[in-house]
Amino acid sequence: MKNVLIISPYFPPTNAADMQRIRMSLPYYHQSGWNAEVVTVDDQYADLVKDELLLESVPASTKVHKVKALPKNITSKLGLGSIALRSIYFFRKKVNVLLSKGHYDLIYFSTTQFPVCILGAYWKRKFGIPYVIDLQDPWHSEYYQDKPKSQRPPKYWISYRLNKFLEPLALKQVDGLISVSKGYLTALEKRYPRLAGIASSVITFGAFNTDLDIALKHKDKFEPLLDPAFKNVVYIGRGGADMLPAISLALNALKNGIERNINLKSIKLYFIGTSYAANGHGTETIKPFAENMGLGDQVIEITDRIGFYHALTVLASADALFIPGSDDLNYTASKIYPYLSTRKPVLAIFSSTSSGLTILKEYGAVHAFDFQQQNMERITDFFEMVLQQVPGPVAYDAHAIERYSARTMAQQQCLLFNKVLDAKN
């Protein structure tokens, strides 16, 4: 049995998107010959939503090592609010001890808190242990450089320069790469030619049906958010200007449908958890857009983020679901699997280059569209279908369900781990 030490600043009970791959893979690593331990920041230092139920999905046998972080209420005054920057010293100290006392074959960074990844090169020099980085998002990116300041993330000026400086420190020595998008790997190989010669693999997130079981078991604990007097179509996830091409197409299609069928006014679109700001401090970005289109009564935006299992119960109680994609051509939506697990009708609008669109079509989702093609009438047909539908589970392709399961995705990660060790030897 080989041993992998996983670095993931966020971990249950903290509800963060970038720890989901690890959480869903932990039950399956052992089947592929790998014993996994996790090093994470103690959740008392994380300012994201907590969901204690997430702990039910983590195998009891998993060894989790916790580190401290500098208090955010102090460091944010210096512009250092990132949990990666607040914890990097403590990761270095803790993992030095672990690597000195125990045997580990590989270090695996799976996080979008990328600054901690520079420790991989340090540990490789000090202990001779190879490391793999999981690029769930781009690290250094030029995406926002030509965007107006109003569309850039908070503190973009400093984060852009910091990422540009730190990325090569980690990637010039990395032994293996995992990414959710081939486009991310291609861009990095152009930037760092040596990466073309190392082990790499495109591995999306996987479907983990255990989560829906946990959510439904505890559904009475959660506040209902939907109005049962309407047909409710739900999206849960971030907003942002990059989502507006897909969202605007859906809203225009609904507006078009209302003009020819007034009964479509009984449909409400919910956008939940759209802001990264602390709960109670988010700014609506979709509701004002809808109001300008005359659809203020049809769109509900809740900027506050909700717990992971609360979100699943909301998806399961909806009449249909909406997944808008980004206008980033390499975007892939990890959130599609929880949506599909509910077996609800799904409307998805992505760029033609997104792997999300390919996956949805393999599943057999019939209302998955490319927003560049402006499928206005077919999207309007989706809303009319929601109005008329007879409740019942949607059937998806069994082969696609297995191909994109969390178990299969964990096996693919382990195959890459093995390649890294083979190259070392």
C-alpha positions, 0 to 999 in steps of 0.5 A: 500500500502506497501513502499519499499526503493530501494538502487541502486547506479547506476540508469538512465541515467547511463547505468549500467547492475546492475540497469536494474532489478529495472528500468524494475520493477518500472512500475509493483511494484504498481500492486502488492501492493508496492510503490517504492522509489529509492535512488541512486548516482547522475549520475555526480559522475558515470563514466559509459556511460550515456543514457538519453533515459533510463529516458523515461522508468522510470515512472514519478511518481517514487520518486528518491532520489540522494546522493553525492559521493567522486570524483573518481579522488581523491579517485582512488589515494588511490585505492578507485574507486568503486562507492559503497565505494565513496558513502557509507557515503552519503547513510547512511546520506540520508537514515537515514533522510528518515527513520526518517521522512517517513514510509518504510516497507522494504529496498531492495538492488539491485546492484552489488556494494555490499559494500553498502549492509552492511548498511542494518544491520545498518538500521535494528538495528537503525530503525527495518526495514528488508532488502533484498539483490538481488545477481545478481552476487556472492559477495565474490567468489573463482572463480578467486583464481586458475586463473592466474593473467592475467585473474583476474579482476583489483585490485583483491587482495584488492577486494577479501579480502574486499569482504570476510570481508564485505559479512558476515557483511551484510548477517548474518542479511539479511531478504531475498535474491533474486538471478539470480542463485540457485547456488549462494544461495546454496553456501551462505547457506553453508557459512552462515547456517542461510540463509537456514531459511529465504525467498529466491527466484531465479528470473532472469531478465525479458523481457521489450519490452518497451525498443525496442520501445524506441530504434527504435523510436530514431534509427536515433540518433545513429551511424551505426556500422555494414557493410551492405555489409556483413552478420553481427552476433552481440554480445554486452557485456563484454569479458573475459577469462571465455567467451573464451570456448564459443567464441572459439567454435563458431569461430572454427565452423565458421572456419570449415564452411569456409573451406567447404563453402568459401561463409561464409567469407561474415559473420562478427562477431561483439563483441561490448563493451567488456571492462570495461575500460573507452572508448578509453582505452580498450584492445582487448581480442577477436580479437587477439584470432581470428587472431591466428585462421586465422579469423582476417577478420571475427571478429570485436572487439569494446572495447568501451561500447555504450549506452543501446538504441544504443546497441538495435538498433545495435541488431535490425539491425543485421542479427543474434545474438550471446550470449556466456556464461561464464564457471562459472557453475552458470552463467546466462545472463540477456542480453538474453531478449533484444536479444530475443525481436528483433526476430532475429536468435540467437546462444547461447553457455552456460554451461549445468548448466546455467539457460540461456540455460534453458530459451532459450530452453523454448522460442524455440531458436533452436540454443542454445547449451551446450559448454561442448558437442562441437556441432561444426557441428550444430553451423556451420549449424547456420552460413550457415543458416545466409548466406541463411536466408530469413529475417523475425521475429523469432517466440517464445513461447508465454507462455515463453514470459509471464513467463519471462516478467519484469511484472512477475519478478516484481510480484515475487519480491513482493511475496518475499517482502511479505514473509519477512514481514510475517516472521517479524510479 
